[in-house]
Amino acid sequence: MEQVHESVLLTECLETLDIQPDDVVVDGTIGGAGHFRELRSRLGAEGTLIGIDADEDAIGRAAQVVSNAEGPRTILAHNNFRNLEAILEHEGIESIDKALFDLGWSSFHLSAGRGFSFKTEEPLYMTYGSPEEGKTAADLVNSATEEELADIIFTYGEERFARGIARSIVLTRKNSPILTTSELAEAVTAGTPGWYQHRRLHPATKTFQALRIAVNDELGALRAGLTGALTHLAPGGRIAVITFHSIEDRIVKGMFRDAVYQGTGKLVNKKPLVPSTAEMTKNPRSRSAKLRVFERCNGQIECTEAFDRSALSLA
């Protein structure tokens, strides 16, 4: 069956970014290329679209969108958006007008065979790029101390039974290394109470999320990529970020708040935009999504006024 990817908050992204034909636009997370395709369709021949993704398959999907089609100058960077500044420097681009970071992982990852899902038997990689390029989830699970694992699972997964799960992982790996998704899921489940194993949410869900974040240093990448976008954002330019859990959202909210307090810009919406009931019904994965949008001010007066209007809402 052909894999179908649903772009989250697509209409809201396009409306709030307000793409102009001659804009320089960054899609920091190509993923299923849904947002990428729509961003490109709104640019004219004088515009530029920079698509970035650490997943080579995502670059391939974007290349299919670009092939045999007229449109803006399009740059595809097989890279992590944390390196946005280096990518812009390499391409000789000093400033950008719009940027989108969709921090959800594409549905294509579920069938990528890299261990993102506990529903199928796969090698325990959890890497967006090639597993040969760096540490995998198996490396982390089999080398970290019990305390380190508990901290990762609690901090990044907000898992209440992090200590019991970490203890179970350590006990399991004493017999043999944990190398597959099913082996990890079984170890995690064994570290939770019986009642926790009969809920709608699988007991390994939060642990898999935590390990994925840790293996890919997703929070560090977010801070670096967003810093790069803010640094190179032209006056009147906008940055949109879609987050899917509270840790990411706190980082984005904090960085946008700091930018407002420094007098460099304003929030396009005082509160984050969320999916409509219709979208959540059609695509249940969208239910935790939040969209925050920041705009660089055009001048000191506008920035001062924006700070006065936004300060209370950012408290």
N, C-alpha and C positions, 0 to 999 in steps of 0.2 A: 504493500500500500504506500502511495506517495505521502511523504511527510508534509504536513501542513503547519505553517507557522503563522500565528495571529499576532500582529503588531499591536502592542498595548498603548492606549491613549493616543492613537494616531492622529485623530482629528484635533485633539487638544494641543498636541505638539505643533502641528502645522499652523494652527491659529495663533498660538502665543509666540512662536518663533517669527512669524510674519516674513517669510523668505522673499527677498527681492531678486529680480533676474540677474543682477550683477554682484550678488553677495559672494563672499568666500565662506563656505560652510564646512564644518567638521562633523562627520558622523563617527564618533569615537568607538562605537560598538556595532559593527555591521550586522552580526548575528544572522538572522534569516533574510536580511536585505529588504525587509518591508518598509521600514522608515527610510532607508537609503534610496529606494526606488522613488518614493514620494518626494523626498527632498530634491532629488535630481530633476524630477519632472517640473519643479517650480523655478529652476534656474535657466537662464538663457545662455547663449553662446559666450557671453562676456563673463559669466559666473565661473566659480571654481568649487568643486566638491572633493573633499578629502575623506576617504573612507579608511577606517583603521580597524583591524581585528587581529588578535593573536592566533586565531584559528584559521589555518590555511583553507579549509573548506568554505568558510565564510567569505574569504577573499574570492574564491571561485564563484560563489553565488553572486557577488557584486559584479564580477567580470562578465557574467552572463547578462546582467542588466545593461551594462555599458556596451557590449559588443553589437556592432552593426547598427548603432543608433546615434543620431546626431544629438548634440547637447553640449553641456558645459565642459570645460577642462576638468578631467576627473583623475584623481590620484588615488591609487590603492596601495596602502601600506600594511604589509604583513608584519605587524608589530603590536606592542601593548600601548594602549592610550596613555599610560604613565609617561611615555616618551614623546608626548605631543610636541614639546618645545623643540626637541631634536629633529623631529619629522618636519616641522615648519621651517626650521633653519636649513635643513637639507634641500627643501624645495624652494628656498628663497622667498618665503612668505613671512612678512613682518607682522601682519595683523589679520584677524578673522572677524567676520560679522555675526556669524551664528554658529552655535555648537550644540550637539545633542549627545547625551550619554544615557543609554538605556541599560541599566545595570542588571536587568533580568537576563537569565541565560536562555538561549534559544532552544526551542523544542527539538531542534536538530541534535542538540547535545545528548538527548535521551537515546538516540540511536547511533551515537558516534563510537560506541564500544570503549569508552574511556573511564567507565566506572562512576558516572555521575548518579546513576539510579540503582537502588537496591532491589528493584523489581526484576532485573535481569542479571544473569551470571556473567560478569565481565572482569577483566583485570582491574586492579585497584589503582588507577592512575589519577583521575580527577584533575587533569591538566588541560588547559585550553589549547596550548601548543603541543608540540611533540613531547612524549614522555621522556625522550632521551635528552631533552634540553635542560632539565632540572629535576628537583626533588618531586617525587610522586607521593600520593596519599599512603601507599604501601610503605615507602621509606619512612614517612613520618610516624605512622601507626606502629611500626616495628622498632623504632629507635628512640622515640621520646619517652621520658620518664612518666610514671603514673601521675605525678603532680603536673607536669607540663601538659599531658593530655587532658587532665581535668580542667586546667585553666583555659585551654583552647576551646573545649566543648562548652564550658560554661560562658565564656566571654563572647565567642562568635556564634554559638548556637542558642544561647540563653536557655540551656538545658538544666532543669532542676536536679536531675539525677546524674550530673556530670561525674561526680566522684565514683559512684558505683559503676558507671559505664567504663571509666578509665581503669578501674581495678579489674573489671572483667576482661578488658582488652589485654592487659598485661598478663593475666593468668592464662588466657587463651594462647597468646604468642609464645609462652614458655614451652608448649607442646610442639608447635610448628608455626612458622611465619604466617601472618594474615595477608593473603595475596589477592583475594577476590572480593567482590561486593557482597556475595552471600556469606562468606566467612566473617566479614566485618559486621554485617547486619545481625548475624546470629550472636556474635560476641556482645554487641550493644544490647540486644534484647535480653540476654542473660543477666545484664547488669541493671535491669529495671524491675520494679515490682510487677506482680501478675496483673493487677488491675490496669496498669499502664499499657499493657500489651493488647488490650481489647478495646482501645479507643479508635475513633475514625482515623486519626493521624498515626502512621506507623512509628513505633518507638525509636527507629533509627533516623527519622527525618532530620531532626535538629543536629544530630552528630554528623551526618553526611554534609549538611550545610556548613557546619563549623570547619570541618576538615577541608572542604573545597575552598573556603575563604582563606584558610591558613596556607594551604599549598600554593595558591596563586597570589598570595599577598594582596588580596582584593582591596582591602581598606587602604593600604599604602599606595596602591595604584590609583585609587580614587582621589586621594589627597594630592598626589603628584599631577595627575591629569587635569584635575579641576584648577589647580594652581597655574598650570600652563595655559589653560583656556582663559582664566581671569587676567593673566599677565598680558596676553596678546589680543584681548577683546577690544575692538575699535569702539569709539564713542557711538552710542546708540545701538551697539551690538547686544545680542542676547545669548544666554546659556540656559538650556533646559536639561534637567536631570530627572530621570525616572528611577525611583528606588523601590525595593520590594521588601525590605525589612528595616526594623527600627535603628539598627546600628548604622547602616548606610545613610538613612534619613537624617540622623543626628549630625553626622559629619557634614552633609550637604547644607543643612540648616545652619550649622555653626559657621561654615566658611562663607556662606552668603550673608549671614548676620555680620560677620567681621568686615566684609566688604562694604556693607551699608554703613556701619559705624565709622569706617575710615573715609566715608564720603565719596566713594568711587562709583556708587550705583544705587539701584533700588530694586525692590521686588515687583515683578509684574502682577503677581497675585499675592495678597496678604496671607492666604492660607493655601496649602498645596491642593492641586486639583486631583480628584480621584475618579476612577471609572464610573460610568453610569450603570444603573441597574441592568440595562439591556446588555452592556458589554460584559459585565460580570456573569450574566446568565449564559451568554454565548461562549465566553472564555473564562472559566473559573480561576485560572491562574492569575488573572489580572486583579483579583479582589484585594490584594495587599499593596497594589501599586500607588505611588504618590508622585506627582509631578510638581517640581519647584522650578521657577524661571527667574533669572536675574538679568537686569539690563544695565549696561554701562551708561552713566550719565554723559550728556553732551557738554556740560559746562559746570563751573563751580556753583552758580546760583541754583541750577536744577538739582545738583547733588545735595546742596544744603536743604532744599525743600523736600527732597526725597527722604533724607534722613529724618526730618521732623515728622513726616507722615508715617514712616516705617518703624521707627524706634520702638514704639509701644507694642506693636504686633510681633516684634522679634524677642520680646522679653522672655 
